[in-house]
Amino acid sequence: MTFKEKYQAGEIEFEAIDDYVDEWNNSDDERTLAKFLGLNADEEDAWIDDGDEALKEMLDAGKQ
């Protein structure tokens, strides 16, 4: 499962995104960071342009 899937299922806290970024940085995974995290283009743009809080709000809107 991706970060997004686990977060929206309530299995992890949002702050775990930092661990996923570290894991991606230290891996040979050829996916983009956004794909690794499970983010769509709108979520990625919000994260880049507006920061963690904007991404968290978007992901919270899709929580199960």
N, CA, C, O and CB atoms as a CASP TS submission, in Angstrom:
PFRMAT TS
TARGET T0000
AUTHOR 0000-0000-0000
METHOD Language model
MODEL 1
PARENT N/A
ATOM      1  N   MET     1       0.831  -1.195   0.000  1.00  0.00           N
ATOM      2  CA  MET     1       0.000   0.000   0.000  1.00  0.00           C
ATOM      3  C   MET     1       0.872   1.253   0.000  1.00  0.00           C
ATOM      4  O   MET     1       1.965   1.268   0.566  1.00  0.00           O
ATOM      5  CB  MET     1      -0.943   0.001   1.214  1.00  0.00           C
ATOM      6  N   THR     2       0.380   2.275  -0.628  1.00  0.00           N
ATOM      7  CA  THR     2       1.111   3.540  -0.663  1.00  0.00           C
ATOM      8  C   THR     2       0.849   4.343   0.606  1.00  0.00           C
ATOM      9  O   THR     2      -0.031   4.011   1.400  1.00  0.00           O
ATOM     10  CB  THR     2       0.715   4.360  -1.904  1.00  0.00           C
ATOM     11  N   PHE     3       1.620   5.390   0.777  1.00  0.00           N
ATOM     12  CA  PHE     3       1.394   6.313   1.894  1.00  0.00           C
ATOM     13  C   PHE     3      -0.052   6.793   1.884  1.00  0.00           C
ATOM     14  O   PHE     3      -0.731   6.751   2.910  1.00  0.00           O
ATOM     15  CB  PHE     3       2.366   7.521   1.821  1.00  0.00           C
ATOM     16  N   LYS     4      -0.523   7.249   0.729  1.00  0.00           N
ATOM     17  CA  LYS     4      -1.876   7.810   0.634  1.00  0.00           C
ATOM     18  C   LYS     4      -2.923   6.782   1.056  1.00  0.00           C
ATOM     19  O   LYS     4      -3.834   7.105   1.817  1.00  0.00           O
ATOM     20  CB  LYS     4      -2.159   8.294  -0.801  1.00  0.00           C
ATOM     21  N   GLU     5      -2.801   5.562   0.574  1.00  0.00           N
ATOM     22  CA  GLU     5      -3.767   4.522   0.911  1.00  0.00           C
ATOM     23  C   GLU     5      -3.774   4.235   2.418  1.00  0.00           C
ATOM     24  O   GLU     5      -4.833   4.123   3.036  1.00  0.00           O
ATOM     25  CB  GLU     5      -3.455   3.238   0.129  1.00  0.00           C
ATOM     26  N   LYS     6      -2.585   4.120   2.990  1.00  0.00           N
ATOM     27  CA  LYS     6      -2.499   3.834   4.427  1.00  0.00           C
ATOM     28  C   LYS     6      -3.018   5.009   5.256  1.00  0.00           C
ATOM     29  O   LYS     6      -3.712   4.810   6.253  1.00  0.00           O
ATOM     30  CB  LYS     6      -1.048   3.511   4.823  1.00  0.00           C
ATOM     31  N   TYR     7      -2.681   6.234   4.844  1.00  0.00           N
ATOM     32  CA  TYR     7      -3.141   7.411   5.582  1.00  0.00           C
ATOM     33  C   TYR     7      -4.664   7.525   5.525  1.00  0.00           C
ATOM     34  O   TYR     7      -5.315   7.741   6.547  1.00  0.00           O
ATOM     35  CB  TYR     7      -2.492   8.689   5.018  1.00  0.00           C
ATOM     36  N   GLN     8      -5.217   7.381   4.340  1.00  0.00           N
ATOM     37  CA  GLN     8      -6.660   7.532   4.203  1.00  0.00           C
ATOM     38  C   GLN     8      -7.427   6.404   4.885  1.00  0.00           C
ATOM     39  O   GLN     8      -8.596   6.570   5.234  1.00  0.00           O
ATOM     40  CB  GLN     8      -7.034   7.593   2.739  1.00  0.00           C
ATOM     41  N   ALA     9      -6.781   5.268   5.074  1.00  0.00           N
ATOM     42  CA  ALA     9      -7.414   4.157   5.789  1.00  0.00           C
ATOM     43  C   ALA     9      -7.262   4.302   7.299  1.00  0.00           C
ATOM     44  O   ALA     9      -7.799   3.498   8.062  1.00  0.00           O
ATOM     45  CB  ALA     9      -6.818   2.827   5.335  1.00  0.00           C
ATOM     46  N   GLY    10      -6.523   5.338   7.732  1.00  0.00           N
ATOM     47  CA  GLY    10      -6.336   5.581   9.147  1.00  0.00           C
ATOM     48  C   GLY    10      -5.267   4.712   9.797  1.00  0.00           C
ATOM     49  O   GLY    10      -5.213   4.598  11.021  1.00  0.00           O
ATOM     50  N   GLU    11      -4.417   4.098   8.977  1.00  0.00           N
ATOM     51  CA  GLU    11      -3.389   3.200   9.510  1.00  0.00           C
ATOM     52  C   GLU    11      -2.132   3.934   9.975  1.00  0.00           C
ATOM     53  O   GLU    11      -1.386   3.419  10.809  1.00  0.00           O
ATOM     54  CB  GLU    11      -3.014   2.182   8.463  1.00  0.00           C
ATOM     55  N   ILE    12      -1.894   5.133   9.440  1.00  0.00           N
ATOM     56  CA  ILE    12      -0.713   5.915   9.797  1.00  0.00           C
ATOM     57  C   ILE    12      -1.099   7.383   9.943  1.00  0.00           C
ATOM     58  O   ILE    12      -2.131   7.823   9.436  1.00  0.00           O
ATOM     59  CB  ILE    12       0.404   5.745   8.735  1.00  0.00           C
ATOM     60  N   GLU    13      -0.254   8.131  10.643  1.00  0.00           N
ATOM     61  CA  GLU    13      -0.442   9.573  10.786  1.00  0.00           C
ATOM     62  C   GLU    13       0.156  10.280   9.569  1.00  0.00           C
ATOM     63  O   GLU    13       1.004   9.719   8.875  1.00  0.00           O
ATOM     64  CB  GLU    13       0.210  10.094  12.105  1.00  0.00           C
ATOM     65  N   PHE    14      -0.283  11.499   9.315  1.00  0.00           N
ATOM     66  CA  PHE    14       0.225  12.255   8.164  1.00  0.00           C
ATOM     67  C   PHE    14       1.733  12.437   8.247  1.00  0.00           C
ATOM     68  O   PHE    14       2.419  12.410   7.225  1.00  0.00           O
ATOM     69  CB  PHE    14      -0.461  13.622   8.077  1.00  0.00           C
ATOM     70  N   GLU    15       2.254  12.621   9.457  1.00  0.00           N
ATOM     71  CA  GLU    15       3.688  12.876   9.627  1.00  0.00           C
ATOM     72  C   GLU    15       4.556  11.732   9.110  1.00  0.00           C
ATOM     73  O   GLU    15       5.755  11.913   8.896  1.00  0.00           O
ATOM     74  CB  GLU    15       3.997  13.122  11.087  1.00  0.00           C
ATOM     75  N   ALA    16       3.966  10.564   8.910  1.00  0.00           N
ATOM     76  CA  ALA    16       4.715   9.422   8.373  1.00  0.00           C
ATOM     77  C   ALA    16       5.181   9.675   6.943  1.00  0.00           C
ATOM     78  O   ALA    16       6.005   8.928   6.415  1.00  0.00           O
ATOM     79  CB  ALA    16       3.857   8.159   8.421  1.00  0.00           C
ATOM     80  N   ILE    17       4.653  10.731   6.313  1.00  0.00           N
ATOM     81  CA  ILE    17       5.083  11.051   4.954  1.00  0.00           C
ATOM     82  C   ILE    17       6.597  11.258   4.903  1.00  0.00           C
ATOM     83  O   ILE    17       7.238  10.923   3.907  1.00  0.00           O
ATOM     84  CB  ILE    17       4.356  12.306   4.440  1.00  0.00           C
ATOM     85  N   ASP    18       7.164  11.808   5.974  1.00  0.00           N
ATOM     86  CA  ASP    18       8.612  12.038   6.014  1.00  0.00           C
ATOM     87  C   ASP    18       9.379  10.723   5.924  1.00  0.00           C
ATOM     88  O   ASP    18      10.418  10.653   5.266  1.00  0.00           O
ATOM     89  CB  ASP    18       9.001  12.786   7.298  1.00  0.00           C
ATOM     90  N   ASP    19       8.873   9.682   6.582  1.00  0.00           N
ATOM     91  CA  ASP    19       9.520   8.371   6.521  1.00  0.00           C
ATOM     92  C   ASP    19       9.446   7.796   5.109  1.00  0.00           C
ATOM     93  O   ASP    19      10.396   7.171   4.637  1.00  0.00           O
ATOM     94  CB  ASP    19       8.868   7.402   7.523  1.00  0.00           C
ATOM     95  N   TYR    20       8.314   8.011   4.440  1.00  0.00           N
ATOM     96  CA  TYR    20       8.162   7.523   3.073  1.00  0.00           C
ATOM     97  C   TYR    20       9.101   8.263   2.124  1.00  0.00           C
ATOM     98  O   TYR    20       9.682   7.654   1.225  1.00  0.00           O
ATOM     99  CB  TYR    20       6.708   7.678   2.608  1.00  0.00           C
ATOM    100  N   VAL    21       9.250   9.564   2.318  1.00  0.00           N
ATOM    101  CA  VAL    21      10.178  10.346   1.492  1.00  0.00           C
ATOM    102  C   VAL    21      11.607   9.843   1.702  1.00  0.00           C
ATOM    103  O   VAL    21      12.360   9.678   0.742  1.00  0.00           O
ATOM    104  CB  VAL    21      10.078  11.864   1.832  1.00  0.00           C
ATOM    105  N   ASP    22      11.976   9.599   2.961  1.00  0.00           N
ATOM    106  CA  ASP    22      13.306   9.061   3.255  1.00  0.00           C
ATOM    107  C   ASP    22      13.502   7.694   2.598  1.00  0.00           C
ATOM    108  O   ASP    22      14.551   7.416   2.017  1.00  0.00           O
ATOM    109  CB  ASP    22      13.515   8.952   4.774  1.00  0.00           C
ATOM    110  N   GLU    23      12.478   6.850   2.700  1.00  0.00           N
ATOM    111  CA  GLU    23      12.567   5.517   2.093  1.00  0.00           C
ATOM    112  C   GLU    23      12.791   5.635   0.586  1.00  0.00           C
ATOM    113  O   GLU    23      13.632   4.933   0.024  1.00  0.00           O
ATOM    114  CB  GLU    23      11.284   4.696   2.382  1.00  0.00           C
ATOM    115  N   TRP    24      12.035   6.528  -0.070  1.00  0.00           N
ATOM    116  CA  TRP    24      12.170   6.722  -1.516  1.00  0.00           C
ATOM    117  C   TRP    24      13.558   7.262  -1.849  1.00  0.00           C
ATOM    118  O   TRP    24      14.185   6.812  -2.809  1.00  0.00           O
ATOM    119  CB  TRP    24      11.080   7.684  -2.041  1.00  0.00           C
ATOM    120  N   ASN    25      14.041   8.224  -1.061  1.00  0.00           N
ATOM    121  CA  ASN    25      15.365   8.807  -1.307  1.00  0.00           C
ATOM    122  C   ASN    25      16.478   7.773  -1.205  1.00  0.00           C
ATOM    123  O   ASN    25      17.501   7.890  -1.879  1.00  0.00           O
ATOM    124  CB  ASN    25      15.630   9.935  -0.325  1.00  0.00           C
ATOM    125  N   ASN    26      16.281   6.762  -0.367  1.00  0.00           N
ATOM    126  CA  ASN    26      17.312   5.750  -0.142  1.00  0.00           C
ATOM    127  C   ASN    26      17.054   4.460  -0.911  1.00  0.00           C
ATOM    128  O   ASN    26      17.651   3.426  -0.614  1.00  0.00           O
ATOM    129  CB  ASN    26      17.414   5.444   1.328  1.00  0.00           C
ATOM    130  N   SER    27      16.169   4.522  -1.893  1.00  0.00           N
ATOM    131  CA  SER    27      15.832   3.325  -2.656  1.00  0.00           C
ATOM    132  C   SER    27      16.249   3.498  -4.118  1.00  0.00           C
ATOM    133  O   SER    27      16.653   4.578  -4.547  1.00  0.00           O
ATOM    134  CB  SER    27      14.320   3.025  -2.557  1.00  0.00           C
ATOM    135  N   ASP    28      16.139   2.426  -4.847  1.00  0.00           N
ATOM    136  CA  ASP    28      16.400   2.449  -6.294  1.00  0.00           C
ATOM    137  C   ASP    28      15.090   2.504  -7.072  1.00  0.00           C
ATOM    138  O   ASP    28      15.070   2.253  -8.277  1.00  0.00           O
ATOM    139  CB  ASP    28      17.219   1.209  -6.721  1.00  0.00           C
ATOM    140  N   ASP    29      14.016   2.828  -6.398  1.00  0.00           N
ATOM    141  CA  ASP    29      12.693   2.878  -7.025  1.00  0.00           C
ATOM    142  C   ASP    29      12.715   3.903  -8.153  1.00  0.00           C
ATOM    143  O   ASP    29      13.137   5.043  -7.954  1.00  0.00           O
ATOM    144  CB  ASP    29      11.589   3.229  -5.981  1.00  0.00           C
ATOM    145  N   GLU    30      12.265   3.500  -9.325  1.00  0.00           N
ATOM    146  CA  GLU    30      12.300   4.388 -10.488  1.00  0.00           C
ATOM    147  C   GLU    30      11.049   5.240 -10.626  1.00  0.00           C
ATOM    148  O   GLU    30      10.985   6.111 -11.495  1.00  0.00           O
ATOM    149  CB  GLU    30      12.490   3.582 -11.738  1.00  0.00           C
ATOM    150  N   ARG    31      10.049   4.999  -9.777  1.00  0.00           N
ATOM    151  CA  ARG    31       8.844   5.833  -9.818  1.00  0.00           C
ATOM    152  C   ARG    31       9.173   7.227  -9.292  1.00  0.00           C
ATOM    153  O   ARG    31      10.120   7.415  -8.528  1.00  0.00           O
ATOM    154  CB  ARG    31       7.693   5.191  -8.987  1.00  0.00           C
ATOM    155  N   THR    32       8.374   8.192  -9.716  1.00  0.00           N
ATOM    156  CA  THR    32       8.515   9.526  -9.134  1.00  0.00           C
ATOM    157  C   THR    32       8.101   9.452  -7.670  1.00  0.00           C
ATOM    158  O   THR    32       7.442   8.500  -7.253  1.00  0.00           O
ATOM    159  CB  THR    32       7.656  10.585  -9.911  1.00  0.00           C
ATOM    160  N   LEU    33       8.486  10.447  -6.903  1.00  0.00           N
ATOM    161  CA  LEU    33       8.092  10.481  -5.495  1.00  0.00           C
ATOM    162  C   LEU    33       6.573  10.480  -5.368  1.00  0.00           C
ATOM    163  O   LEU    33       6.018   9.777  -4.523  1.00  0.00           O
ATOM    164  CB  LEU    33       8.687  11.718  -4.794  1.00  0.00           C
ATOM    165  N   ALA    34       5.906  11.262  -6.200  1.00  0.00           N
ATOM    166  CA  ALA    34       4.443  11.332  -6.136  1.00  0.00           C
ATOM    167  C   ALA    34       3.823   9.950  -6.368  1.00  0.00           C
ATOM    168  O   ALA    34       2.916   9.551  -5.636  1.00  0.00           O
ATOM    169  CB  ALA    34       3.905  12.340  -7.178  1.00  0.00           C
ATOM    170  N   LYS    35       4.296   9.227  -7.365  1.00  0.00           N
ATOM    171  CA  LYS    35       3.773   7.882  -7.644  1.00  0.00           C
ATOM    172  C   LYS    35       4.063   6.949  -6.478  1.00  0.00           C
ATOM    173  O   LYS    35       3.209   6.151  -6.093  1.00  0.00           O
ATOM    174  CB  LYS    35       4.384   7.314  -8.944  1.00  0.00           C
ATOM    175  N   PHE    36       5.266   7.045  -5.914  1.00  0.00           N
ATOM    176  CA  PHE    36       5.653   6.222  -4.772  1.00  0.00           C
ATOM    177  C   PHE    36       4.700   6.452  -3.602  1.00  0.00           C
ATOM    178  O   PHE    36       4.312   5.509  -2.912  1.00  0.00           O
ATOM    179  CB  PHE    36       7.102   6.527  -4.350  1.00  0.00           C
ATOM    180  N   LEU    37       4.327   7.717  -3.387  1.00  0.00           N
ATOM    181  CA  LEU    37       3.428   8.073  -2.289  1.00  0.00           C
ATOM    182  C   LEU    37       1.967   7.793  -2.622  1.00  0.00           C
ATOM    183  O   LEU    37       1.127   7.737  -1.724  1.00  0.00           O
ATOM    184  CB  LEU    37       3.597   9.537  -1.935  1.00  0.00           C
ATOM    185  N   GLY    38       1.656   7.616  -3.907  1.00  0.00           N
ATOM    186  CA  GLY    38       0.281   7.373  -4.335  1.00  0.00           C
ATOM    187  C   GLY    38      -0.505   8.633  -4.614  1.00  0.00           C
ATOM    188  O   GLY    38      -1.735   8.601  -4.651  1.00  0.00           O
ATOM    189  N   LEU    39       0.188   9.750  -4.814  1.00  0.00           N
ATOM    190  CA  LEU    39      -0.478  11.037  -5.036  1.00  0.00           C
ATOM    191  C   LEU    39      -0.854  11.227  -6.497  1.00  0.00           C
ATOM    192  O   LEU    39      -0.125  10.808  -7.396  1.00  0.00           O
ATOM    193  CB  LEU    39       0.418  12.182  -4.582  1.00  0.00           C
ATOM    194  N   ASN    40      -2.004  11.867  -6.729  1.00  0.00           N
ATOM    195  CA  ASN    40      -2.350  12.246  -8.092  1.00  0.00           C
ATOM    196  C   ASN    40      -1.734  13.621  -8.392  1.00  0.00           C
ATOM    197  O   ASN    40      -1.123  14.235  -7.517  1.00  0.00           O
ATOM    198  CB  ASN    40      -3.906  12.268  -8.291  1.00  0.00           C
ATOM    199  N   ALA    41      -1.897  14.089  -9.612  1.00  0.00           N
ATOM    200  CA  ALA    41      -1.255  15.339 -10.035  1.00  0.00           C
ATOM    201  C   ALA    41      -1.732  16.539  -9.212  1.00  0.00           C
ATOM    202  O   ALA    41      -0.926  17.397  -8.854  1.00  0.00           O
ATOM    203  CB  ALA    41      -1.528  15.590 -11.517  1.00  0.00           C
ATOM    204  N   ASP    42      -3.020  16.607  -8.913  1.00  0.00           N
ATOM    205  CA  ASP    42      -3.552  17.732  -8.123  1.00  0.00           C
ATOM    206  C   ASP    42      -2.971  17.731  -6.712  1.00  0.00           C
ATOM    207  O   ASP    42      -2.622  18.782  -6.173  1.00  0.00           O
ATOM    208  CB  ASP    42      -5.094  17.667  -8.058  1.00  0.00           C
ATOM    209  N   GLU    43      -2.871  16.547  -6.121  1.00  0.00           N
ATOM    210  CA  GLU    43      -2.313  16.437  -4.773  1.00  0.00           C
ATOM    211  C   GLU    43      -0.830  16.805  -4.770  1.00  0.00           C
ATOM    212  O   GLU    43      -0.350  17.492  -3.869  1.00  0.00           O
ATOM    213  CB  GLU    43      -2.508  15.012  -4.224  1.00  0.00           C
ATOM    214  N   GLU    44      -0.124  16.342  -5.781  1.00  0.00           N
ATOM    215  CA  GLU    44       1.301  16.672  -5.886  1.00  0.00           C
ATOM    216  C   GLU    44       1.487  18.184  -6.037  1.00  0.00           C
ATOM    217  O   GLU    44       2.348  18.774  -5.384  1.00  0.00           O
ATOM    218  CB  GLU    44       1.946  15.929  -7.084  1.00  0.00           C
ATOM    219  N   ASP    45       0.682  18.804  -6.896  1.00  0.00           N
ATOM    220  CA  ASP    45       0.777  20.252  -7.104  1.00  0.00           C
ATOM    221  C   ASP    45       0.486  21.022  -5.812  1.00  0.00           C
ATOM    222  O   ASP    45       1.188  21.979  -5.486  1.00  0.00           O
ATOM    223  CB  ASP    45      -0.195  20.695  -8.208  1.00  0.00           C
ATOM    224  N   ALA    46      -0.537  20.607  -5.088  1.00  0.00           N
ATOM    225  CA  ALA    46      -0.877  21.280  -3.827  1.00  0.00           C
ATOM    226  C   ALA    46       0.274  21.155  -2.841  1.00  0.00           C
ATOM    227  O   ALA    46       0.609  22.114  -2.146  1.00  0.00           O
ATOM    228  CB  ALA    46      -2.170  20.689  -3.217  1.00  0.00           C
ATOM    229  N   TRP    47       0.874  19.985  -2.782  1.00  0.00           N
ATOM    230  CA  TRP    47       1.993  19.735  -1.862  1.00  0.00           C
ATOM    231  C   TRP    47       3.183  20.622  -2.210  1.00  0.00           C
ATOM    232  O   TRP    47       3.797  21.226  -1.330  1.00  0.00           O
ATOM    233  CB  TRP    47       2.411  18.250  -1.904  1.00  0.00           C
ATOM    234  N   ILE    48       3.502  20.694  -3.502  1.00  0.00           N
ATOM    235  CA  ILE    48       4.652  21.491  -3.947  1.00  0.00           C
ATOM    236  C   ILE    48       4.370  22.985  -3.775  1.00  0.00           C
ATOM    237  O   ILE    48       5.199  23.727  -3.247  1.00  0.00           O
ATOM    238  CB  ILE    48       4.989  21.179  -5.425  1.00  0.00           C
ATOM    239  N   ASP    49       3.197  23.411  -4.224  1.00  0.00           N
ATOM    240  CA  ASP    49       2.884  24.845  -4.234  1.00  0.00           C
ATOM    241  C   ASP    49       2.505  25.403  -2.857  1.00  0.00           C
ATOM    242  O   ASP    49       2.847  26.538  -2.526  1.00  0.00           O
ATOM    243  CB  ASP    49       1.757  25.105  -5.200  1.00  0.00           C
ATOM    244  N   ASP    50       1.793  24.592  -2.056  1.00  0.00           N
ATOM    245  CA  ASP    50       1.203  25.118  -0.824  1.00  0.00           C
ATOM    246  C   ASP    50       1.669  24.419   0.455  1.00  0.00           C
ATOM    247  O   ASP    50       1.376  24.887   1.555  1.00  0.00           O
ATOM    248  CB  ASP    50      -0.278  25.021  -0.914  1.00  0.00           C
ATOM    249  N   GLY    51       2.383  23.317   0.323  1.00  0.00           N
ATOM    250  CA  GLY    51       2.969  22.672   1.493  1.00  0.00           C
ATOM    251  C   GLY    51       2.169  21.516   2.072  1.00  0.00           C
ATOM    252  O   GLY    51       1.127  21.116   1.552  1.00  0.00           O
ATOM    253  N   ASP    52       2.704  20.999   3.172  1.00  0.00           N
ATOM    254  CA  ASP    52       2.141  19.812   3.825  1.00  0.00           C
ATOM    255  C   ASP    52       0.682  19.983   4.225  1.00  0.00           C
ATOM    256  O   ASP    52      -0.124  19.072   4.038  1.00  0.00           O
ATOM    257  CB  ASP    52       2.951  19.470   5.045  1.00  0.00           C
ATOM    258  N   GLU    53       0.341  21.139   4.770  1.00  0.00           N
ATOM    259  CA  GLU    53      -1.029  21.338   5.262  1.00  0.00           C
ATOM    260  C   GLU    53      -2.046  21.242   4.127  1.00  0.00           C
ATOM    261  O   GLU    53      -3.125  20.678   4.309  1.00  0.00           O
ATOM    262  CB  GLU    53      -1.153  22.701   5.960  1.00  0.00           C
ATOM    263  N   ALA    54      -1.712  21.784   2.966  1.00  0.00           N
ATOM    264  CA  ALA    54      -2.624  21.719   1.816  1.00  0.00           C
ATOM    265  C   ALA    54      -2.814  20.273   1.366  1.00  0.00           C
ATOM    266  O   ALA    54      -3.929  19.858   1.049  1.00  0.00           O
ATOM    267  CB  ALA    54      -2.087  22.576   0.645  1.00  0.00           C
ATOM    268  N   LEU    55      -1.729  19.514   1.340  1.00  0.00           N
ATOM    269  CA  LEU    55      -1.833  18.110   0.959  1.00  0.00           C
ATOM    270  C   LEU    55      -2.657  17.348   1.996  1.00  0.00           C
ATOM    271  O   LEU    55      -3.513  16.539   1.638  1.00  0.00           O
ATOM    272  CB  LEU    55      -0.428  17.479   0.810  1.00  0.00           C
ATOM    273  N   LYS    56      -2.404  17.602   3.262  1.00  0.00           N
ATOM    274  CA  LYS    56      -3.151  16.915   4.320  1.00  0.00           C
ATOM    275  C   LYS    56      -4.641  17.183   4.199  1.00  0.00           C
ATOM    276  O   LYS    56      -5.449  16.269   4.361  1.00  0.00           O
ATOM    277  CB  LYS    56      -2.654  17.352   5.699  1.00  0.00           C
ATOM    278  N   GLU    57      -5.014  18.421   3.917  1.00  0.00           N
ATOM    279  CA  GLU    57      -6.424  18.762   3.747  1.00  0.00           C
ATOM    280  C   GLU    57      -7.051  17.982   2.590  1.00  0.00           C
ATOM    281  O   GLU    57      -8.174  17.491   2.703  1.00  0.00           O
ATOM    282  CB  GLU    57      -6.579  20.265   3.509  1.00  0.00           C
ATOM    283  N   MET    58      -6.323  17.871   1.486  1.00  0.00           N
ATOM    284  CA  MET    58      -6.845  17.131   0.338  1.00  0.00           C
ATOM    285  C   MET    58      -6.999  15.655   0.675  1.00  0.00           C
ATOM    286  O   MET    58      -8.010  15.042   0.334  1.00  0.00           O
ATOM    287  CB  MET    58      -5.925  17.302  -0.879  1.00  0.00           C
ATOM    288  N   LEU    59      -6.013  15.088   1.338  1.00  0.00           N
ATOM    289  CA  LEU    59      -6.082  13.682   1.682  1.00  0.00           C
ATOM    290  C   LEU    59      -7.159  13.415   2.732  1.00  0.00           C
ATOM    291  O   LEU    59      -7.824  12.380   2.700  1.00  0.00           O
ATOM    292  CB  LEU    59      -4.732  13.201   2.182  1.00  0.00           C
ATOM    293  N   ASP    60      -7.325  14.354   3.661  1.00  0.00           N
ATOM    294  CA  ASP    60      -8.366  14.210   4.686  1.00  0.00           C
ATOM    295  C   ASP    60      -9.752  14.178   4.046  1.00  0.00           C
ATOM    296  O   ASP    60     -10.642  13.475   4.523  1.00  0.00           O
ATOM    297  CB  ASP    60      -8.282  15.363   5.711  1.00  0.00           C
ATOM    298  N   ALA    61      -9.933  14.936   2.970  1.00  0.00           N
ATOM    299  CA  ALA    61     -11.222  14.981   2.287  1.00  0.00           C
ATOM    300  C   ALA    61     -11.573  13.613   1.683  1.00  0.00           C
ATOM    301  O   ALA    61     -12.747  13.305   1.477  1.00  0.00           O
ATOM    302  CB  ALA    61     -11.205  16.059   1.189  1.00  0.00           C
ATOM    303  N   GLY    62     -10.554  12.800   1.402  1.00  0.00           N
ATOM    304  CA  GLY    62     -10.795  11.498   0.809  1.00  0.00           C
ATOM    305  C   GLY    62     -10.689  10.336   1.781  1.00  0.00           C
ATOM    306  O   GLY    62     -10.672   9.175   1.374  1.00  0.00           O
ATOM    307  N   LYS    63     -10.615  10.659   3.085  1.00  0.00           N
ATOM    308  CA  LYS    63     -10.473   9.579   4.089  1.00  0.00           C
ATOM    309  C   LYS    63     -11.715   8.713   4.141  1.00  0.00           C
ATOM    310  O   LYS    63     -12.835   9.168   3.911  1.00  0.00           O
ATOM    311  CB  LYS    63     -10.194  10.165   5.485  1.00  0.00           C
ATOM    312  N   GLN    64     -11.470   7.430   4.456  1.00  0.00           N
ATOM    313  CA  GLN    64     -12.567   6.465   4.534  1.00  0.00           C
ATOM    314  C   GLN    64     -13.229   6.536   5.894  1.00  0.00           C
ATOM    315  O   GLN    64     -14.179   5.798   6.157  1.00  0.00           O
ATOM    316  CB  GLN    64     -12.063   5.041   4.260  1.00  0.00           C
TER
END
